[in-house]
Amino acid sequence: MIVGNGALGLFLADELMERGMGSVVVVGPGHRETGASQAAGAMLGCFGETTTESLRTDASRTRFELGVAAHDRWPAVLTKLEEFSRTGRPLQSAPDTHVVLNSIGAELDTVNFKAMLDALDQYGKPWEEVDPHEIPGFNPRLDTRSLRAVHLPTEGAVDARGVLAALEARLHDAGAVLVDQSVRRLVSSDDVVTGVELDDGHLIEAGTVVVAAGVHSESLVRTVSEDIDLIPMFPGLGFAMMARRTGGDPFRSVVRTPNRGFACGLHVVPQGGGLEYYGATNRLVDSISGVTWMADVRFLAQYSMQQLDERAAGHEVVQWLAGNRPVTLDGFPMIGWLPPSGLYLMTGTYRDGFHCAPLLAEHVANELQGKPGTIDPMFTPTREPVVTRTIEWSISEYVEHNLAAWFETGAEAAPQMTTTQIAEYYRTRCVQAYDQLGIDYALGPDILWYAQGSLLGARRIRRYLRSHRGGSETRARSVDTGSGDAQ
């Protein structure tokens, strides 16, 4: 049984059916509200997502290379699913990507843009510098014009909702059982997971249960045992919109900025039929939500019109999309067996779960069959938090992301205030946050931003890390002596 009918759950079910593993049941509500997959732009952009952090440590490189390996599987995946498509359009919604470096960001845009080019060269992938004026559909305002642009001919996007529907159709055709329900709790006996109880009270027995329910996964695992030492996970609420173009040249490729400002950068993804996907915001929140904040609606609409296409102001919004990305404390997935016999966890993929789903499905199917896995065992759910930065590095990273958000949103300070002074303000706030948390583990910028703004989140982070990695005395030494290299 697979609990969760997003990309991870459905691709795993498809892999298991292909291997003839007998009865496969997928449980999950058909509407998928609050899930990340149903709201995804589904860019197949492992290099378009590159940042200065992607290859800086061995652990980060291992994760990055999951995306590289997954990318190679998508042509065969699309060929397999195309006959089950119900959209009347190709499942590949865009064949390529343009990454633009524009004038509204901050230094973070520039260094991530360079990191992307370095990674492309290091892995021998094709790219070409192009004139931003030649990108079809790209028509930003002059004050946010692009300074540079790069064409990535092998990185495009797929229709996320079309792929999910095609997977369901293929699974029905193969004889898998899809249950349109939510799971209330896992059921166990003598430390063995034996099945699940649905919201309507029905029980379904299973020899093995795979929890692949995104941000709901951790709470479901807790229903069978509170003692499992899992990496904490948080909802990363994201908002996007589907718009119908009403004038001007359409986009023919993904057009996006580098990753910046606590998020994956601004992007537009052609969907076919005159539709375009504009995304996406990102904010970590205390609880799972199916709605978004008005501030995020304003942000996405305003900056799409400014940075992507001035004509977007007249487009017709036909669908609002909100979903919750599963964000782990250390930013790495949780994939592997859990202590109760018969229970497997597959979640924590943050922003690249859809892209990596075919690869991860192969790995998990191997482990379910007792075969060697195909990915690094470092992603086990009960690991110690993966270390990729020092406290000092974390503080500098946090300042860079805040400056990127400051300039993109047009925030204003006193006229005589310099960028250095703004940076020092954010640095002071960050040092204070670490002092208040009293931890020695260096957090990523998005987790740190969340801990600063949420008392509940800060308490949860502090409680977990103090039980694993010590307290404020060690942290203070890290601030004084941290070099910026991972330790």
ABEGO torsion letter per residue (X at the ends): XBBEABAAAAAAAAAAAAAGAEBBBBBEBAAGBGBAAAABAGBBBAAAABBAAAAABAAAAAAAAAAAAAAAAAAAAAAAAAAABAAGBBABABABBBBBBBAABBAAAAAAAAAAAAAAAAAGBBBBBBBAAABBGBBBBAAABBABBBBBAABBBBBAAAAAAAAAAAAAAAGBBBBBBBBABBBBBGGBBAEBBBAAGBBBBBABBBBBAEAAAAAAAAAABAABBBBBBBBBBBBBBBBBBABEBBBABBBBBBBBGGBAEBBBBBAEGGBBBBOBBBBBBABBBABBBAAAAAAAAAAAAAAABAAAAABBBABBBBBBBBBBAAGBBBBEBBABBGBBBBBGAEAAAAAAAAAAAAAAAAAAAGBBBABBAAABAABBBBBABBAAAAAAAAAAAAAAAAAAAGBBBBAABBAAAAAAAAAAAAAAAAAAAGBABBBBAAAAAAAAABAAAAAAAAAAAAAAAEBAAAAAAAAAABAGBBX
